[in-house]
Amino acid sequence: MGELGVGIGWRSEIDLTVERLPGVDFVEVVAENLHDDHLPESLRILRERGLPVLPHAVSLSLGGADPVETERVEHLAAVAELVDAPLVSDHICFVRAGGLDSGHLMPVPRTRAALDVLVANVHTAQSILGVPLALENIAALIRWPEAELTEAEFLTELVDRTDCLLLIDVANMWANARNLGEDPISLLDGIPLERIAYVHVAGGVLVDGVYHDTHAHPVPAEVLDLLAELCSRVDPPGVLLERDDRYPADSVLDAELAAIRAVVTR
C-alpha cells in the first residue's frame, strides 16, 4: 500500500463520522466548500492527528475554451496552503462555456485542438499553484463525435505535455464502460500508471439501463473488481471512497472502507 493509504471524502454532513472511523488514513475536501483562511473544527482535528487533507476542486473548468478564472485557482492554492496539502486536484472537463455554468462536469472532446486548450489551461493553473496538480477522468453520458485520440492516448499526452499527475476514478471508468462501451482494461493498459496520485472509488445506481455515478449508493462489486485490476498493475499511493449524499450508518461506511483495503492489500 502506498504512502496515503485508504481515505474518505470529508463532508460537513459526516464530519463526526470521519473523525471516529478507524480505517481512515487521509481525507479529501471539496476546495470550493472551504474558506481559505480558516478550517472547520473537524478538519483541524484531523490535521492535528497527522492525516493528510487533499483539496479537490470542481470548478476550474480547465477543459473549457474560456480563459481560466485565476481567482478560482488562487482559492485552491490558498486552501492547499491552509491544510499543508502535498497536492491538489480537479477534473478533465469543462463546466462553463459562453458565460453559462452547466453545474456539471462536461467531457472534453478527444481532439488535438481540445487537448491544446486543456494543456494551456493546466499550465496556467500550475503557474499559480504551489503544489502538484492531479487531474481526474470523469464519468460521461455522451461521447463527442470525431475523436482523434483514445482516452488513454489523450491522458498520456496530457501528462507528457504538462507533467501533471492523474487521479484515476475507477467508478467513472466503470460508468463509461457500462454507458458508452468504453474499454477500461485498454485504458489501464495505456495510461502512465506511475503518474497516479491516488484513486477514487464510489457507488452509483442503474436506472432504465443507464448507470448513474451518484456517489450516494453502495460501491458495486464491478467497481471493486476494476480497482483490483488496477492494483494488479500498480501499487496506488492511496484509494479514497467518495460519498456525497444519502449517508449511511458509520458501520456501512466502515465496511466499504474495509472492502477497499482488502482489495488494495490483497
Protein Blocks (a to p, Z undefined) as FASTA:
>chain_A
ZZklpaddddfklmmmmmmpmkbcbdcddfklpcfkbccfklmmmmmnopacddddfklo
mmbmbdcdfklmmmmmmmmmmnopabdcdddddfbeehiaehiacddddbfklmmmmmmm
mmmmmmmpccdcdddddddfbdcehiabdfklmmmmmmmmnopacdddfklmmmmmmmno
pafklmmmmpcfklpfbdcddddddeehiacdekpaccdfklmmmmmmmmmmpccfbdcd
ddfbhiacfklmmmmmmmmmmmmmZZ
